[in-house]
Amino acid sequence: MRRLEWPLHIVRRVVIGVVVVAVLMVAVPLGIRWLDDTLARCDDGVVKRGENEECVGVTDGSFHFADHLATVVKKIKEENDEVSKEAEKEPYVSVAYLTSFTLTNDDSNSEDSVRHELEGAYLAQYRHNRGDLASSPKIRLLIANTGSSSAHWRYTVNELIERKDSADKLVAVTGLGPSTVPNLEALTELSKSGLATVASTMTATNIQGISGFVRVSPTNVDEAYAAAAYLKRSTDLRTAVVVQDAATTNLYAATLGTAFTEAFPDKKTGHRLVAERMTFDSSVPGGAWKNELRYFPAQLCDTRPQVIYFAGRGRHLTNFLDSLANRSCTDHTFTVLAGDDTSNLDREQIAHAVENDVTVLFTGLAHRDMWRADPGRVSERSARYFQQGGQLDKWFPNDDRYDGQDLMAHDAVLTAAEGIRMAAIGGPDSVTGITVRRMFHQMNGPQQVAGASGFISFQNNGNPRNKAVPILSLNAQGRAELVEVSSAQGKPPEGR
């Protein structure tokens, strides 16, 4: 059979046509994507995402994600500009503070809490750059928003990873948000990229052993043991029931409830659980979890525990307390003991919680009175910045920081700053994400971090070693009062 041969000019046209089609197949989607990003652009590195068109991504302070953040973001921008201006004389690297800054009712954090976090982060940046801890290289502080419930974490994390090798010279990411599955996924990607990571309020015990990751907060196991130890040591409350959020994405609640279930029972002292765990599911659509909470008071009136250990977010706690206030057994007094997410309640919510004629205690992460109560376990120098009339009051005079979130964010950024200072012994060019994360495990003894929430050193799994845990109570003025300073695993302070 004779083979069909095409004329050369036809072959060329066919080849050119195929190439053009292939290029268009690639270029058109890219062009559409570029156009979409251009139209949805809020600022450099910040774009609109989702049904609510949240502005998410990374900024140096040129953009504030919410109006209530404007004052602190402006200060961060001014400090960043000053560092950039001095770059020829003194080198710099960048540290990011990552969390959800655009909030909805689905978030456990409040506007107050994330604003206070940024204020504490700025204080740590200032101390490292030109304050009492002045060191080189200096730090530019980037603000990274993952959106409500961290729904857009992937975009923001990709933006951060790109800034490792850019002019930003990003080496560490701090903050990282509450203990949820999306935040764990974001943390995992950041770890894989080689960046150092420091969590400020992420307490779920099963988030550990991740390369380059440390946290400055006690774990949920630490909180539960501290709570159980307080009850055994300081009160006559011997019976308890655990009320827990069963939502699979709420890693905080799952580890908190399990830890208290293991820590509280004690045959020698008679402390015992009088019923199985009572659960609700906050992930059920339409807020049906509120209806579930309405059934609990009847069951609690049957079992009549002295203590209800609440393993859920602060916003769930307020609804539970409302349900408990409508109980039939008004002659029985309940003490509710919760975890650190209670600190995310605003002052109005706290005051309302106390109105329900129930004693509410919780294990916090930090309180500015810890230093006065136990000066040997908290850095006096760091703590003084947070006292009434201190530096934060001067910078932000109209912001009442009642929740301790400023202390935790400060200590997270301070930890990253200490890692940068230690890594710079080999010269500024030696400071990378990898070298900073190696320094975390050198922060022991004289090299421990002098935190405002307690002195901080780290175990091999990234958890803090015997971190201070404050036991707090809510009062009618919408504040948390310090009851005592406990510690990891419920061990009393040394020498007591």
N, C-alpha and C positions, 0 to 999 in steps of 0.2 A: 504494500500500500504506500502510495506517495505521501510523504509528510507535508502538512500544510505550513507554509512559511509566510509570516507577516512582513510587510514592508517595514523598513527601519523607522520611517517617520511615524507610522501608526503605533509601533511598539513604544516609541518615545512618548507619544501622546497618552497612551494607556498608563505607562509608568508614572508620568507626571500627574495624571488624574487620580491615580491611586494614592500618591503621596499627598496631594492636596486634600483629598477626602480624609486621610488619616490625620493630617495636621488640624483640619477643622474639627474632627471628632474630639481631639484633645483641647484645642484652643477655645472652642465655643463654650464648653462647660467651665473652663478656667476663667474665661471672660465674664460669663454670667456670675460665677462665684466672686470675682473681683468687683463686679458692679454691685452685687448684693452687699459685700462687705463695705464698699464705699458708701452706699446709701445708709447702711446700718451703723456707721462709724460714730462713736460718741467722742473719741479722742484717740491719740496715739496709743495703740495697744489695747483699746477699750471699744467693744462693739455691743450692739443690741442683740439679745438672744431671747427666745421663748415667747410664749403668748403675751406675757406682760412686758415684753421688750425691755428687759433689765439690761442695764449697762454693766457688762462683766469684763474682766481682764485685768491688766496691770498698769499702774500709773506711778509716776514719781511725785505726785501731788499736784500735777497740772489739772487733774480732774477729781472732784469729790463725788462719791457714789450716792450720797444722800445729804440733804441740806444740814442735818444736825451734826455732820462730820466736818463742816466747812472750816471751823476755827482751828481744829487740830491738824487737818490736812494742810492748811495754809502754813502752819509752823513747820511741818515736815518738808514742804516744798521749799521754804526759805532755807532750811538747813541743808537740803540736798543741793540747792543752787550754790550755796557757800562752799560746800565740799568740791563741787565741780569747778568752781572758780579758782580754787587753791590747788587743783590737780597737778599743775606743773611743779609746785613746790613739795606737795605731799600726796602720795598715791592713795587710792581708795578702792574699796570693793563694795558690793551691795548685799543687803539682807532684805528679804521680803517678809511682810506680815500678811498671811493668807487666812481668810475666813469668809463667811457670808456677811456682806455689808448691806445688801438690799434684801430686806426681811419681809416676810408675810406671816400670817397666823400659823403657817406650817413649821415655822422655825422655833427652836427652843431658846435661842438667844434673843435678847431684847435690844432695842436701839441703844438704851443706856449702856448695856454690857459691852457691845462692840465699840462704842465710842470710848468707853473707859479703857478698853484694851489698847486702842490706838494712842491714847494719852500716855499710858504706861510705856508703850513701845517707843514713843518719841522721847520720853525721859531717858530711857536706856541709850538711845542713839546720841542724845545730847551729852550724857555723862561720858560716853566713850570718845566722842569727837572733841569736846572742848570743856568738859566738866572735871570732876574730881578723879575720874578714871581715864583721862585723856591718853590715847594710845594711837599707834600707827600700824597699818593703814586705817584711814578714816572710813566711816560707813555712810553710804547712801541708803535710805530706807524706802523700799518700794511697797506699795499698797496693792494687794491682790484680792479681787472679789470673785468668788465662785458662784454667786447668785443664791437666791432663796433655796434652802435645802441642798446647797451645793450642786444643783442640777446641771450647772455649766462648768463643772470643775475641769473637764478635759480641755476646753479652750484655754482656760486660765493657766493650767499646768503647762500646756504646750508653749504659751507665751513666756512663762518663767524659764523653761528649759532653754529656749532660744536666747535668753539673756545671759546664759553662762559665758558664752564666747563673744558677746557683743561688748559695746563700750560700758555697759552696766557692770560687767564682771561679777555676776551674781554667784555667791558661794553658799548661801544658807537660806532656808525658808522656815519661818517661825509661825506660831499661832496654830494653824491647821484645823481649827474648829472643833466642834463637839465629836463624841464617839459615834459616828454613823458609818454605814457601808460606803456611801460616796466619798466621805473624807478619808476612809481607809484606802480606797482605790487611788485617790489623789496622792496620798502619802507614799503608796507603793511605787507609783510612777516616778515621783520625785526621787525616791531612794535609788531606783534603777538608773537614773540619769547621773548619779554621782554627787548630787547636792547634799549638804548637811541639813538635817531637819530637827526642829525643836518644838514640841507641842507645849502649849500653855495650859489648856484646860481639858485635853483629851485623856480620860481616865480609865476607859475600858481595859480590863486586865489582859484580855486576849490580843490587844494591840501591843506587841512587844517582840523583841528579837529581830527587828527589821534593820538592815544594814544602814548605818549612819543616822539612826533615829534615837533621840532621847526625849524625855519629858520632864518638866519641872514640877508637875503636880503629883500628888500621891495617887496610887491606883485605886480602883474600886474595892479591891481586896483590903488594901490599907484602910480605906474609909470604913468598910463594914466591920473590921476588927477593932478599929478605934471606937466606933459606935457601941459595939457589944461590950468592949472593955469598960467604957464609961458607964453603961447601964449596970454592969456587975459591981463596979467599984464605988459608984456614987449614989445609987438609988436602990429602992426596994422593989423595983419593977422587974418581975420574974417571968411573966408570960407574954408571948408575942405572936403576931401573925404577920406574914409578908404579903403585901399587895404589890403586884408587879405588872408592868406593861410587857405584853408578850409579842409586840411587833418585832419581826425578824430583823428589821433594819436598825433597831434601837439597841446597839451593842452595850451602851451604858447601862440600861435597865437590866438586861440579862445577866451581866456579870455582877452587878450590885446585889440583885436579889439572891443569886446563888451563894455569893460570899457571906451574906448575913445569915443565911440558912445554915451554913457550916460553922459560923463563928459564935452564934448566940447560945445554942443548947449547951448545958453544963450540968451533969448529974450531981456533981459535988455541991454546987450552989443552988440547985433547983431551978435554974433558968431553962425554959422549954418553950417550944412552939406548940400552940394548942390547936392548930388546924393546918391543913395543907395550904400551899400558896394560892392566893386568890388572884386571878389574872384578868386583864382587859387588853384589848388590842387597839392601840391608837392609830394603826394603819388602815382600819376599816373605813371605807369612803363615807362621806356625809356626816362625819362626827358622831357615829353611832357609839363610840367608846364612852361618850358622856352618859348614854343610857345604861351602859353596863355598870358604870360607877354607882348608879342609883340603886342597884340591887345589893350592894355591899353592906350598907348599914344594918339591914335586917340580919344578915349572916353574922356580922360583928356583934350585934346585940345578943345573939345566941351563944357565941363562944366567949364573949367578954374578955378579950385580951387586955392587958394593961398597956401594951405597946403595939402600935401598928407601924411596921417598917415599910415605908413607901419607896419602892424602886421604880420611879418614873420621872419624867421631866417636870420642871417647875410648873409649867402651864397646865399639866395634868393634875398636879397637886392641888391647885386652887379649886378645881372642879370637884375633886374628891373631898376636900374639906367642906365645901358647900353641901354635898350629899350627906356627909357625916353630921353636919349641924342639924339636919332634919331627921335624925335618928329617933326611934321610939324610946330607947333606954337612956333618957336624959339624966337618970340618977347615976349612970356609970361614967367615970372620967377616963378618957383616952389620952395617951401621949403619942403623938405622931413623930417619928424620927425618919428623916429623909437624907438624900445624898446631896452632893455639891451643886447640882443643877438648880436647886432652890435659890441660889444666888442670882439667877437670871430673872427672878421676879422683880418688877418695878416696885417702887415704894407704896403705891396705891394697892397693889396686889398683896403685898406683905401685910399692910394694915388690915385689909379685908380678911386675910387668913386668920389673924388673931381675933377678929370679931366672932369667930365661930366657937368660942369657949372651949378650945382644944389647945393644949400645950404643944407647940411645934418646935422641935429641935432638928438640926441638920449638921452633917459633917461638911464644912466648907473647905475651900482650897487655901484661902488666905484671909486675914483680917488685920487692919492696921494696928489693933491693940495687942497683937501677938507679941510684939517686941517688949512692951511694958510688962506683960504677964510672964514671959519666959525669955529674958534678955540673952541668955546663953545660947539660944537656939535660932535666933534671928539676927541678921546684921543690923546693928544700930544705925550705921551710916546710911544704908539703903532705906531703912524703915522711916527715917526722919523726913525724907522727901514726901511721904504720904500722910504725915500728920497734919492736923489742922494748922493752917498758916504756913505750911511747907511750900516747896517750889511748885507743886502741881496746883495748889490753891492760887498761887500768884499768876500762873499761866492761864488757868481755867477757873476764874473766881466764881462763876455762876453754875458750876457743875458739881453736884453733890455725889462724890464717888463712894457709895455705900455698899458696893457688892464685892469688892476685892479683886475684880477683874483687871484693874490697872496694875496691881502688884504682880499678878501672874504673867501678864504680857510683858511687863518690865523684866521679870526674871528670865523669860524665854529669850528675849532679844539680848539681855545681858549675857546669857550663856553662849549665844552665838558670837557675841563680841569678844568674850574671853577666849573662845576657840580661835578666833581670828588673830587676837593678840599673841597667843601662844604659837600659832602656826607661822607667824611672821618672824620668828627668831631666825629663820633661814633667809630672810629678806622678803620684801613685799611680793615678789614674783612667786614665792613658794606658797602663797595663800590661795588655795583652791577648795572646792567642796570636799574633795577627798582628804586633804590635809587637815581641814577644820574638823571633820568628823572623827579623825584619829585622835584629836586633842580631847574630845569629850571624856575619854576614859583615862586621861591624865589628871582630871579634875578631882583629885582626892587630897586629903590632908590640908596642907597649906595652900594648895591650888583649888580648893573647893570654891564654888561660886557663892559670893556673899549676897544672897538674895533677900529681898524684902519679905518674902513668904517663908524664909528659913534658909539655912545654909544647905547647899546642894552639891552632892556628888552622885556618881552614877554606877549602877551595877552593869554587868556585861550585857544584860538584855535591854538596857536603855532606861530602866526604871530608876527613880531616885532612891538613894540609900537612906532608909529610916527618916523619911521626910516628915516634918511637923504637920499635924492635922488638927485644925481648930474645931472644937465643938461649939456650935452657935445656937442661939435661940432667937425667935422673931418677937419683936415688940410692937405695941400699938402705934408707935411713931413711924412705922415702916422701915425699921432698921434691924440689922442682925447684931445681937450683943454677944460678946465673947463669954463663954462659960468656962472653958479650960482649953489648954493646949495639950493634945495627945500626940501620938506618933504612929508611924507605920506598924502594922500588926498589933496595934493597941498597946504597945509597950509604953509604960510611963517614962517620962524623961529620966535620963541617967541621974543617979544619986537621990532619987525620990522613992 
